Amino acid sequence: MMGKKAIEAARVFVEDTGISDSLSAEDFLIEREEMLRTMFPTSELMPGASRLIRHLHARGVPICLATGSHRRHFELKTQRHHELFSLMHHVVLGDDPDVKQGKPSPDIFLAAAKRFEGGPIDPHNILVFEDAPSGVNAAKNAGMLVVMVPDPRLDSSFHDVADQVLGSLLDFKPSDWDLPQFEDAQI
């Protein structure tokens, strides 16, 4: 369900849990909304995310965010991290008009590739960081390279499609991808 549009994920959830007879996907989303309004403002960054974003930004590497989250959820999740997200060239959200289908469709990543300054970036020159299997598949469907940083509870069979799988962004080595090394990197 991770990375899918909310209604798509809700349909999967109510069907797979067997509660679809008593709760529709739409009603589930209404009940879920109150919980998210409480939880999202306390969202933490993944370990290593701030270091990586600041490093790439400082070295002039174009970066953006492509998330299946809709604007209202994105704003709740990121309200404590505005400064960090301001370092990105642009953000593409799940409710963007150019995103017709959620992940694993490549729509969101192709929309993001088109919006960089100077025009579209060749998808083969884009490195995506993903935590969700559907996001990994979306990036690969767009022709992009993918570093997956999955939840440790995720079955490892979902790791196969990614170009690299890391336990944490703290383990990322930019030089593995021809990107500028961290200044504190051991030689």
Buried (B, 14 or more C-beta within 10 A) or exposed (E): BBBBBBEBBBBEBBEEEEEBEEBBBEEBBEEBEEEBEEEBEEEEBEEBBBBBBEBBBEEEBBBBBBBBBBEBBBBBBBEEBEEBBEEBBBBBBBBBEEBEEBBBBBBBBBBBBEBBEEEEBEBEEBBBBBBBBBBBBBBBBBBBBBBBBBEEEBEEEBBEBBBBBBEEBEEBEBEEEEBBBBEEEEE
